[in-house]
Amino acid sequence: MLNGFINIDKPLELSSNKVVSEVKRLLFPIFGKVKIGHTGTLDPMASGVLPVAIGEATKTVQFQMKNIKTYIFTIKFGLQTSTDDMQGDIIKTSNVIPTISEIEKVIPQFIGKIEQVPPIFSALKINGVRAYELARKNIKVEMKKRENFIHSLEIIKQESSDEVKFKVSANKGFYVRALARDLAIFLGSVGCVSYLRRIANGPFDIDNSITLDKLKKILQNLPQSLDVRNFDSDFLLPVSFGLNDILAIDANEEQNKKLRSGQWLKKPDAWILKENTFYQLQSNSKLSAIVKLDNGFIKTVRVFNL
């Protein structure tokens, strides 16, 4: 069974789900049916990092909630749309175009803890229905404010008289389009995103990504005598790669067997662990499970079959 991550550099216009479907289609002739999913949706109009989890790697998605995401984006000032990007209908214009100096002065107010009203055209669910589905039917819904945290925001350069390129790093659930809208309004103008590219999602970044076209060529050139049980390739990142911010502890064979069977293990004195914190359990240098310390006992949260 194939296990690990393929960090796809998502092209424009394709949805995240279509990328997952394409990866599954490319893998099927060689590896058969595989369990697959993605970690963090990207808008169709956005490109960049989209980690695709395969096999046992799909079990790690719930532990990647704290991944910091980094984007390069451009705000087009003077134009507001229904989608907060260039794909929507124009709903408002403004002759006020802020200068770089004016933008620099207000940037500190958008760093740290913020509140955002998500774009109506988003994948958030309202009573079980995606917000964008309701928006397309012209059904009015109230998008409630959500707290988030922006770690950094900086100007890269002025692209044109009314467009400025930025770089931002923020927590999960952050909307670049909402930031563009809010920043422009704060500056007495209106604005929307004209360019958006995610360059990092936790440990996954552009440097370890691969395009769908390149993945297709690599898979087409694999030898027919390939042993899929011991498959290894530069494009396939290990399951543990997605858990880089979770500390690892080494277990001996007996400890590993006990925890994998669901039994509790009294914390060994040599293990310095924090209560209610997740840890990678490794045995013979191989990821075995995710565990946590609870009232002095180590308990298994997720078991991996690698």
C-alpha positions in Angstrom: 0.0 0.0 0.0 1.2 3.5 -0.8 1.6 5.8 2.2 2.9 9.3 2.4 2.3 12.8 1.0 2.5 14.2 -2.5 2.9 17.9 -2.2 1.2 19.2 -5.3 1.8 22.6 -6.8 -1.9 23.2 -7.6 -2.5 25.0 -10.9 -5.0 27.8 -11.4 -8.6 27.1 -12.2 -8.6 23.5 -10.7 -10.4 23.0 -7.4 -8.6 21.1 -4.6 -11.0 18.2 -5.0 -10.3 17.9 -8.7 -6.5 17.8 -7.9 -7.1 15.0 -5.5 -9.2 13.1 -8.1 -6.4 13.6 -10.7 -3.7 12.3 -8.3 -5.9 9.3 -7.6 -6.4 8.7 -11.3 -2.7 8.9 -12.0 -1.8 6.5 -9.2 -4.5 3.9 -9.9 -2.8 2.0 -12.8 0.3 1.4 -10.7 -0.9 1.2 -7.1 -4.5 0.4 -7.5 -7.2 2.0 -5.3 -5.7 4.2 -2.5 -7.2 6.2 0.2 -6.5 9.9 -0.5 -7.4 13.4 0.7 -5.9 16.9 1.0 -4.9 19.1 3.9 -6.2 22.6 3.4 -8.5 23.8 0.6 -7.2 26.2 -2.0 -9.6 28.4 -4.1 -9.7 27.5 -7.8 -8.2 30.9 -8.6 -5.3 30.2 -6.3 -2.2 28.2 -7.1 0.5 26.6 -5.0 1.0 24.2 -2.1 -1.7 21.5 -1.7 -0.4 18.5 0.3 -2.2 15.4 -0.8 -2.3 12.6 1.9 -2.2 9.0 0.7 -2.9 5.8 2.6 -1.9 6.0 6.3 -1.0 9.7 5.8 -4.7 10.5 5.8 -4.7 9.7 9.5 -2.4 12.7 10.3 -4.6 15.4 8.9 -6.3 16.0 12.3 -2.9 16.7 13.8 -2.0 19.4 11.3 -4.5 21.9 12.6 -1.8 24.3 13.8 0.1 24.5 10.5 1.0 28.1 9.6 0.2 28.9 6.0 2.1 31.5 3.9 0.8 33.3 0.8 1.9 35.7 -1.9 -1.0 37.8 -3.0 -1.8 41.0 -4.9 -4.5 43.5 -4.0 -6.2 45.4 -6.7 -7.3 48.7 -5.1 -10.4 50.6 -6.3 -12.4 47.5 -7.1 -14.7 45.4 -4.9 -16.3 42.2 -6.2 -18.9 39.8 -4.9 -16.2 37.1 -4.4 -13.4 39.4 -3.1 -11.3 38.3 -6.1 -11.3 39.0 -9.8 -13.7 36.1 -10.6 -16.8 37.9 -9.0 -19.1 40.6 -10.2 -18.1 44.2 -9.6 -20.2 45.6 -6.7 -18.3 48.8 -5.9 -15.5 51.0 -7.2 -13.4 53.8 -5.6 -11.1 56.5 -7.0 -9.1 56.3 -3.7 -5.8 54.4 -4.4 -3.6 54.2 -1.3 0.1 54.8 -1.5 2.8 52.4 -0.4 3.6 54.8 2.5 -0.1 54.8 3.6 -0.3 51.0 3.5 3.0 50.6 5.5 1.6 52.8 8.3 -1.5 50.6 8.8 0.1 47.1 8.3 0.9 46.7 12.0 -2.8 46.9 12.9 -3.3 43.7 10.8 -0.6 41.7 12.5 -1.5 39.5 15.6 -5.0 38.6 16.7 -7.6 39.7 14.2 -11.3 39.2 13.4 -12.5 38.3 9.9 -15.8 38.0 8.3 -15.2 35.1 5.8 -16.1 35.8 2.1 -19.6 34.6 1.2 -18.1 32.6 -1.6 -16.2 30.2 0.7 -16.3 26.5 1.6 -17.6 27.2 5.1 -20.8 25.3 5.9 -24.0 27.1 6.8 -26.5 24.6 8.3 -24.7 21.9 6.4 -24.5 23.7 3.1 -21.4 25.3 1.6 -21.6 29.1 1.7 -20.6 29.4 -2.0 -23.5 27.1 -3.0 -26.0 29.4 -1.2 -24.3 32.5 -2.7 -24.7 31.1 -6.2 -28.4 30.8 -5.6 -28.5 34.4 -4.3 -29.6 33.2 -0.9 -28.6 35.7 1.8 -26.7 34.3 4.8 -24.9 36.0 7.7 -21.2 35.2 7.8 -20.1 35.5 11.4 -16.8 37.0 12.5 -14.0 34.5 13.2 -10.8 35.1 15.2 -7.5 34.3 13.6 -3.9 35.2 14.0 -1.6 36.8 11.4 2.1 36.1 12.2 3.6 38.4 9.5 2.4 40.8 6.8 4.7 42.7 4.5 4.7 44.5 1.2 6.8 42.9 -1.6 6.4 45.5 -4.3 4.1 47.8 -6.2 2.9 45.9 -9.3 1.1 48.7 -11.0 -0.6 52.0 -10.2 -3.4 50.3 -8.4 -1.9 46.9 -7.5 0.4 45.9 -4.6 1.9 42.5 -3.9 2.1 41.2 -0.3 3.4 38.2 1.7 1.4 37.0 4.7 1.7 34.1 7.2 -1.3 33.1 9.3 -3.0 30.3 11.1 -5.5 27.8 9.7 -8.9 29.3 8.8 -7.4 32.6 7.6 -8.9 34.2 4.4 -6.5 36.2 2.2 -9.5 37.6 0.3 -11.0 38.9 3.6 -7.7 40.5 4.5 -7.5 42.2 1.1 -11.1 43.5 1.4 -10.6 44.7 5.0 -7.2 46.3 4.4 -8.6 48.3 1.5 -11.6 49.5 3.4 -9.5 50.5 6.4 -7.5 52.7 3.9 -10.6 54.4 2.7 -10.8 52.4 -0.6 -12.1 49.1 -1.7 -10.0 46.2 -3.0 -9.9 42.5 -4.1 -7.4 39.8 -4.7 -6.0 39.7 -8.3 -3.3 37.1 -7.6 -3.0 34.4 -5.0 -0.4 31.7 -4.4 0.2 29.6 -1.3 4.0 29.0 -0.9 3.9 27.1 2.4 1.6 25.0 4.6 3.5 23.9 7.7 6.4 21.8 6.5 5.1 21.6 3.0 6.5 24.4 0.7 7.1 25.2 -2.9 10.6 23.7 -2.7 9.3 20.2 -2.0 6.2 20.4 -4.3 5.6 18.8 -7.7 3.3 19.8 -10.5 0.6 17.4 -11.8 2.4 17.3 -15.2 5.7 16.3 -13.6 4.0 13.7 -11.5 2.4 12.2 -14.5 5.7 12.0 -16.4 7.4 10.3 -13.4 4.6 7.7 -13.1 4.6 7.0 -16.8 8.3 6.3 -16.7 8.3 3.9 -13.8 9.5 0.4 -14.7 6.9 -2.3 -15.3 8.6 -4.6 -12.8 8.2 -2.1 -10.0 7.8 -3.6 -6.5 4.9 -1.4 -5.2 5.3 -2.9 -1.7 8.7 -1.2 -1.3 8.1 1.9 -3.4 10.2 4.9 -2.7 10.5 8.1 -4.7 11.6 11.7 -4.2 8.0 12.9 -4.9 6.6 10.8 -2.0 7.1 12.4 1.3 7.0 10.1 4.4 3.9 10.0 6.7 6.0 11.5 9.5 6.8 14.5 7.4 3.4 15.9 8.1 4.0 15.6 11.9 7.2 17.6 12.0 5.9 19.8 14.9 5.0 16.8 17.0 7.9 15.5 19.2 8.9 11.9 18.8 9.6 9.4 21.6 11.3 6.1 21.1 9.7 2.9 22.4 11.1 -0.5 22.8 9.4 -3.5 21.3 7.4 -4.3 24.5 6.2 -0.7 25.0 5.3 -0.4 21.3 3.3 -3.6 21.3 1.4 -2.6 24.4 0.4 0.8 23.1 -0.5 -0.4 19.6 -2.9 -2.9 21.2 -4.7 -0.1 23.0 -3.3 -0.7 26.4 -2.2 2.2 28.7 1.4 2.5 29.6 2.6 4.1 32.8 5.0 6.9 31.8 8.6 5.7 32.1 10.7 8.0 34.3 13.1 8.6 31.5 10.4 10.1 29.2 10.0 13.8 29.9 6.5 14.5 28.6 3.8 17.1 29.1 0.2 16.3 30.0 -2.4 16.2 27.2 0.2 16.8 24.5 0.5 14.6 21.3 3.7 12.7 20.6 4.9 10.5 17.8 5.6 7.0 19.0 8.5 5.5 17.1 9.9 2.0 17.3 13.0 1.0 15.3 13.1 4.5 13.8 9.7 4.0 12.3 6.5 5.9 13.0 4.1 3.6 15.0 1.4 5.7 16.6 0.3 9.1 17.9 0.1 9.0 21.7 -0.6 11.5 24.5 0.1 11.6 28.3 -3.0 11.6 30.4 -2.8 11.6 34.2 0.6 9.9 34.2 -0.4 7.3 31.6 0.5 7.2 27.9 -2.6 6.5 25.8 -2.8 5.7 22.1 -4.7 8.2 19.9 -3.9 6.8 16.4 -2.1 3.7 15.2 -0.2 3.6 11.9 0.3 0.5 9.8 3.5 1.2 7.9 
